[in-house]
Amino acid sequence: MVLQYKPKSETIWKKYPGKDKLKLSVSKYDFRLLNEAKTKTLVPKGSYEKVMKRFRAIEFFKHKS
């Protein structure tokens, strides 16, 4: 899965480098989650907490036996 972010005032999405490399607080950004091929949007646009909650749920069910 691919996590992307953008400042709320911009329109171009960028690949998420990590929480420690952001210049501002995560609350100042919008996040979205795409599949690995970037063909399907799994979470369209939301806060960091909302997107990461969905990311963890997908990973949990993907690895569940």
N, C-alpha and C positions, 0 to 999 in steps of 0.2 A: 504494500500500500504506500501511497505517496501523500505526505502531508504538505500542504502549501499554505502560505500566509501572504497578507498584504496589509499595509496601513489602511485604516478605514477611509482615508481621503483619496486613495489611489484606485486604479482599476486593473493593474497588471499583477497577476499572481506570481509568486516566487517560491522556489523550493525552500522548505523550512530548514534552517541551519542548526537549530538547537536553541533551547531557552536561554542559555548563558550568552549566546552571540547576538541576541536582539538588542537594539539600542534603547528601546522603550519597554515599558511593562506590557505583558501579554494582553492586558485589557484594551490596549490601544490598537490592536490588530484584529482582523477577521481571519478565520482559518477554514480550510475545507480539506476533505479527504477523498482521494481518488484511488481507483484500482491501479495495479502496477503498470498496466499498459496505458494509463491515462485516458481510457475510453469511456469510463463510467464514473459518475460522481456518487460516492457513497454517503457523504454528508455535504450538502450544498454550501452552506455558509453559516458559521456560528462562532461561539466563544471557544476559547482553548479548552475549557473544562468539558463542554458539550461534545466537542470533536474527539477528545481523548477518551471520554467515557465510551463512545461508540467504537473507537479503535480497539480498546481493551476488550469489549464484548465480542467483536469480530475475531480477534486473536484467540480468545478463550474457546469459542465454538469451533474454530478452525483446528485447534490442537486437541480437542476433546475426543477421547476414544470411545 
